[in-house]
Amino acid sequence: QVQLVESGGGLVQPGGSLRLSCVASGSGFSFAAMGWYRQAPGKQRELVATITRGGSSVYADSVKGRFAISSDNAKNTVYLQMNSLKPEDTAVYFCNVLSVTGSTFWGQGTQVTVSA
């Protein structure tokens, strides 16, 4: 069984920064890709950014130039550096992992609130 532990969410003022982390653990686990999705109240869950084990990344248009995703393959950890945060970035952020065996796992989510 794979477990995902997310951290780093919180309350920040507009223009501020936060860094999210997600650690994946499990016997013999290795990831093919890791990423972040978010879900705002009343809206569908949407992709924020993903990164493959090889380092290729994809970003939602709404966060390009403001957010940066990175990973530590040896630690099965993915990070999301969020800068220039806007109120519309307020959402629950979920870590998503695709294992090398093709299974998908989700974290419990961490709240990010951008408000003055």
HELIX and SHEET records of a PDB file:
HELIX    1   1 ASP A   61  VAL A   63  5                                   3    
HELIX    2   2 ASN A   73  LYS A   75  5                                   3    
HELIX    3   3 PRO A   87  ASP A   89  5                                   3    
SHEET    1   A 4 GLN A   3  SER A   7  0                                        
SHEET    2   A 4 LEU A  18  SER A  25 -1                                        
SHEET    3   A 4 THR A  77  MET A  82 -1                                        
SHEET    4   A 4 PHE A  67  ASP A  72 -1                                        
SHEET    1   B 6 GLY A  10  VAL A  12  0                                        
SHEET    2   B 6 THR A 110  VAL A 114  1                                        
SHEET    3   B 6 ALA A  91  SER A  99 -1                                        
SHEET    4   B 6 PHE A  31  GLN A  39 -1                                        
SHEET    5   B 6 GLU A  46  THR A  52 -1                                        
SHEET    6   B 6 SER A  57  TYR A  59 -1                                        
SHEET    1   C 4 GLY A  10  VAL A  12  0                                        
SHEET    2   C 4 THR A 110  VAL A 114  1                                        
SHEET    3   C 4 ALA A  91  SER A  99 -1                                        
SHEET    4   C 4 THR A 104  TRP A 106 -1                                        
END                                                                             
